[in-house]
């Protein structure tokens, strides 16, 4: 069944769903393919007792590992992407451990909260939020101070849309014996990611971003060095649900630390197979992201970043004198298209268009350009071009 037919059936069955449904063009959650929805409806089993499910889970983790270009262990955790970030910090951090927090965005800085929660000492390396981390600046910093157990960094920062050069940062940290914890929740499957050759120790992804599955699962790749650090702790890990060691021997022991969300994992498996069957996904993300950025600029809107644009999300300033909530509400009410505002230091200042996973398609992005233009103009802001037409032109199409 195709997506359109499935949507129409939902409208017939749930009138309220039709009334309130929107096309999500947010930076996660993203649109979910119909075959993923169908897989979530398969008959479930008891995942704690059925040997078949242990095989299915292991095979699904292996498929994810192959897509991340790693021989490291990969686990699927029953919780949204934040669970993986906390689990990494919980599993590595002991009291008084010095942890380098690479901070060039809201989520980068946020790692400090996890470190403090487990009584570590976060040391922030803070740089300009409008551009990627400078590897040369980090190198100079490390020459003076490199006494850190591990470092945290963000691959692709969702609030700002910046893409950091993790392929250079992680080997640099590794050269000083510093373990790395990488938040690739938004980057995973939207950007190039080679876990082993980039020398990453713990890498976290989320089901609801470029993988285009519903929210609720975290994928975590864990290196042998990271496991060694966990086993070498002086004190036990101060968590159960966020303890990565609980997964280390799940298959040999035929034991999960908690009952796995079977239906979610069925859907995740199909979403991973969708990615495997789409070898041009990374290139498509980059091409459409560029077209969106250039269209916004031609329309007279101002991008938040100076450089280092991610392929998953575009962030731009709310035009002066306008209100972000009014723009978002107008897009939903008049066009049934949802983009996002932001939070923390960017609350009320920027808007974000998510073009990752199933959102990364010409039709929906063209409609988003049209909806954004119509909403801005209704609220009194005049754009400098026909945004839908210019976007389509940049994609090599005159019309849909």
PASEVO-218625 format. One record per residue (C-alpha): y, x, z; residue in one letter. Coordinates in steps of 0.25 Angstrom, whole numbers, plus 2048, in hexadecimal, padded with zeros to 3 digits. Layout:
residues N
YXZa...
***
This chain:
residues 400
800800800x80E8067FCx819807806x8217FB800x8157F1800x8127F580Fx8217F3812x8217E580Cx8147E1814x81B7E6821x8277DD81Dx81E7D181Cx8167D4829x8227D8831x82F7D082Dx8377D8838x8337E5832x8387E1825x8457DD82Bx8477EA833x8407F4829x848800824x84580C81Bx845818825x84C82481Fx84E82A82Dx84A838831x83D833837x83682A839x83482982Ax82E81F820x81E81E822x81581D815x80C811814x7FF819815x80481F822x806811827x7F880C822x7F1818829x7F7814836x7F0807835x7E280D834x7D880983Ex7D981284Ax7CF819853x7CE81F861x7D482D85Ex7D083286Cx7C182F869x7BF82F85Ax7BB83D854x7C0838847x7CE83784Bx7CE845851x7CA84A843x7D484183Dx7DF846846x7DB855843x7DB853834x7E984C835x7EE85883Dx7E8862833x7EF85A828x7FC85B82Fx7FA86A831x7F786D823x80486681Fx80B86F829x80587B823x7FF87F830x7F1883837x7F7880844x7F287484Cx7F9867849x7F885B852x7FD84D851x80484885Ex805839861x814839863x82183A85Ax826847856x82E84A863x82084B86Ax81C857862x82985E865x82885C874x81985F874x81C86D86Ex826870879x81D86A884x81287287Fx81987F87Ex82487F889x822884897x82C8858A2x83788F89Fx832892891x83E896888x83E88E87Bx84789086Fx84C88386Ax85288485Cx85D87A85Cx86487684Fx862867850x86085C85Ax85185D85Ax85186C85Bx85986B867x85186086Dx84586A86Fx84C86F87Bx84A862882x83B864880x83B872885x84386E892x83A863894x82E86D896x83787689Ex839881893x846887891x84C884883x85588E87Dx85D888871x86088F864x86B88685Fx871886851x87987E848x873870847x87886F838x86F879833x861880834x85E88A83Fx86389883Ax8568A183Bx85F8AD83Bx8678A8847x85A8A484Ex8558B284Bx8618B9852x85F8B085Ex8508B385Fx8538C285Fx85B8C086Cx8528B6872x8448B286Ex83D8B087Cx8388A2879x82B89C87Ax82D89286Ex83888D865x83B87F861x84187C853x84387084Ax83E87183Cx846865836x85085F840x85184F83Ex85E84D844x86685783Cx85D859830x85C868831x85087082Cx84E87D834x84788982Ex83B888837x83389182Dx83C89D831x83F89983Fx831897844x82C8A583Fx8388AB845x8358A5853x8278A9851x82B8B884Fx8308B785Dx8238B1863x82A8A3865x822897862x82888C85Ax82987D85Cx82E87684Fx83386884Ex82F86483Fx82F855842x838852837x83585F82Ex82685D82Ex822858820x83085881Bx83286781Bx82A873818x822876824x818882825x814883834x80B88F833x81389882Ax820894831x81A89883Ex81C88B846x815889853x81787A856x81C87184Bx81F86284Ex820857844x821848844x81A83C83Dx82683483Ax82E83E832x82A844825x81C841827x820832826x81682C830x81B82383Bx82182A848x81782D853x81083A850x813849851x80D85484Ax80C862851x80786F84Bx804879856x802888854x7F889185Bx803899862x80988C867x7FB88886Dx7FA896873x80889487Ax80388687Fx7F688C885x7FE89888Bx80788F893x8088928A2x80A8838A6x80387789Fx80A86F895x81386589Cx80E859893x80285288Ex80784A882x80F85587Dx805860880x800866873x7F486D879x7EE86087Bx7EC85F86Cx7E786E86Ax7D886A86Bx7D885B868x7CD85C85Dx7C3865864x7C485D870x7C584F869x7D184C872x7DF847870x7E984887Cx7EC839879x7E882E870x7ED832862x7F582785Ax7EA825850x7F281C846x7FE825846x7F5831843x7EE829838x7FC827832x800835834x7F483A82Cx7F8832820x806837821x801845821x7F9842815x80583C80Ex80C849810x80185180Bx8008497FFx80F84B7FCx81185A7F9x81F8587F4x824852801x82C85E806x8338607F9x8368517F8x83D851806x84685D802x84A8577F5x84D8497FBx85484F807x85D8577FDx86184B7F5x864843802x86D84E807x8758507FAx8768417F8x87D83F806x88684B803x88A8457F6x88D8387FDx89783F806x88E83F812x88D84C81Bx88085381Ex87E85782Dx878864829x87E871823x87087681Ex861876821x85F86781Cx851862820x84A85A815x84684E81Fx854849823x86284981Fx86D848829x87B845826x88884182Ex88C833830x899832828x8A6833831x8AA826837x89D81F835x89281B83Fx88382083Dx87E813843x88580A839x88081282Dx872812832x873803835x8797FF827x86E807820x8637FF828x86A7F2827x86E7F2818x8647FC812x8587FC81Cx85880B81Cx858813829x85D82182Ax861827838x86C82C840x86A83784Ax86B83A859x86F844863x87B84D85Ex87A846851x87A838855x88483084Dx88883C845x87D83C83Ax873834832x86583882Dx85D835821x84E838822x84883C815x83A84181Ax82C83C818x82C82F811x83B82E812x83C839808x83C8307FCx84682E7F1x84781E7F2x84981D801x853829801x85B8237F5x85B8157FDx86081D809x86C823801x86F8157FCx86F80F80Ax87781A810x882819806x88280A807x88380A816x88E815817x89680E80Cx895800814x89A807820x8A680D819x8A181B815x8A281E806x898827800x89B8307F4x88F82D7EBx8848237E8x87A8297F2x86D8227EDx8708267DFx8748357E2x8678367EBx85F8317DFx86683B7D6x8628467DFx8548427DFx8548427D0x8548337CFx85E82A7C9x85881D7D0x84C8197D8x
***
